[in-house]
Amino acid sequence: MLWKLNFGVTFINAGAEEAIVPALWSQDTFVQKAGGSEIIGQMWAFPDKKGRPCCLIPEATALFQERCSELLGRQRERMLFYIARCYRYERPQAGRYREFSQLGFEYLCPDPEWAAKRSQEIAIGFFDSLGLRYEFDASARRGLSYYLNGRGFEMRCTELGAQSQVAGGGAYKEGAGFGIGAERLMLAMAAQGLV
């Protein structure tokens, strides 16, 4: 598919490395990084064989924050991209499913504001490479608690109606990044006659 080719090429050309994201993880990461205990109601959460609280990941950015120092090692900065299967325990809607693919980019570094600007440039470059028409909001309120000041950016395709957000991201303590909903991206491309 065109978007998969453009996705990898865009990020590799920017200097990013591909990261493999696990589907199963500790609930604690998402409780601590993504918004407190209320997020548990939105996750496929369960104990493992030893009784430890696990979940199918609801999003991937929290994993990169959790492992930031390990991922950086002795490097000052590092750019990573991924395609992750994610899961949310909620009522399915058009373009918002219980199982979905998140395309993502994370720029780990000590200057989150610079990383956020660079992330926005890369997201815009990816959408432009597809010929996709979109609205860009550089000061959107983000629902995840790890974003600095609760703000970030969003990219919307109005053809999708109420579920128009296709990408969202922003700065956090350890860097910045964004995620793209692959299913919504495909719906937007179809609505604009690109597939």
N, C-alpha and C positions, 0 to 999 in steps of 0.2 A: 504494500500500500504506500502511496505517496507520502502520507504524513509520517509513517515510520521511517522512511528513508530520510526525509527532511529533518525529522527530530534528531536522529543520531548525527547526521552531517552538521547541523547547526551547532550542536554542543561540542562535538569533537573539534570543529573549526575554532570554537571559542577557547579551546584548551582544556575541556572537561574530560574526565575519565568515566567510564560506565561503572556503576555500583550495582550490586545484586542485593535486593531487599527481601528479607524473610517475610513470610505471610503470618507466622505465629510469633507472638512476643509477650512480654510481661505487661499486665494491665497497669502496673505502677508507672511506667513511662508515660502513658497517655493521661493518667490522672495528674501526674506532676507537671507535665509539659503542655498539655492541650486543654486544660480547663477544669480541673477538679473532679470530684467524684460523680458529678452529674453526667459526665461523658460515658460512664459505665452503662447507663441505660441505652446508649446509642451504639454499643459495641456488641459483637458476638463474644461474650465473656464466659469463661468457665474455668474450673480448676484442672491442673494437669494430674498425672497419676500420683504425684507426691503432695497434692493439695495446694500447690502454688497457683495464684491467680494469673491466668493467661488470657489472651484474646487473639482473634484474627485482626490484623492491623486495620484501623479505620482511616489512616492516612500515613504518610511516610516521613514528613519533615521532623517529627518528634524523635524518630530513630536516629537521625543525623545529629541532632542536638545532644542526645544522650551519649553518643559515641564520638563527639567532636574531637576531644584530645587524642583518642585512639586513632581516628581517621587522619588527623593532621600529623601525628608523630613529631618529627623534627622540622616539618615544613611550616612556614609562616601562613600559607594559604593553600587552599585546594578547591578545585571545582569538580563537582560530580553530577552525573545525570543518571536517571533510572526510569524503568517502566515497572510499576508495582501493581499487583492485584490487591485491592483493598476491599473492606467489608463494613457495612453499616447496618445495624439492626433498626430499621425504620421502614415506614410505609413507602413502597416504591412509587415513583412519579415519573413523568416523562423526562428522560435525561438524568434521572437520579435513581439509581438502582441499589439493591442490597449488595451486589458484587459488581465492582467496576475497576477500570484501569486508570491509574494515576501516572501521568508522565511528569517527571519532575527534574528540577535543577536546583542544586544547593551550592552556594559559594561560601565556604567556611574561611573566615579570616577575622582579624581583630578590629576591622573597621566596617561595621554593619551598614552604615549609610552609603559608603562607596559600593559595597556589595549589592545593596538594594538598587542603586542606579544601574550597575552593570547587569543585574538580573532583569530589570525592566527592558534594557536595550536588547538583551538576548531573546526575551519573550516576544517583543515586537518584531524582531528579525525573523523569528520562527513563523509567526502569523503572516507576516508579509511574504515570506517565501512560499506560502500556500495560496496566496492571492485572496486571503480571507478578509472580508470587511468586518470591522469590530469597533466598539467604543472602548476607550481606555480611560480608566478612573484612577488617577495617581494618589488619591487620598481616601480610599475606601475604608470603611470600618470593617475589620476582620474579626470573625467570631472565635478565633483560637487565641488563648491567653498568652502564648509565647511571643506574639508580635509586639514590638516596641510601641508603646502608647496606643495599642489596639488598632493601629492603622497599617495599611498596606496598599496594594494596588489590585485592581481587578480588570479583566478584559471580558466584555460582554458582546454577544451577537443577538441583536434584538429580534431576529427571526424566531428565536426559541421561546419567546413569550416570558412567562413568569420565572422560568428556570434559565435565564439568559446568560448567567455567568459561566464562562468556559475555562477561564484561568484566574488564579489568585495567588498572591504572595506578598512578601514584605521582608523587612529587617527584623532580626531577633538578636539576642545577646551574642551569639557565636558567629553571625554572618547574615546571610539573606538567601532567599530562594523563592521558587514558585512551583505550583502544581497545575496541571492541565487535566481536565476530565476527558479521557479519550472518547467516551461514548458521546458526550456533549459536543466534542470537536467534530465527530463524524456527522452528528445531526445538523450542526451549523454548516458544515461543508455541503451536505446534501441540500439543505434549504437554500443555499446560495448557488447551487448548480455546479459545484466543484468536484463532485463524485458521481 
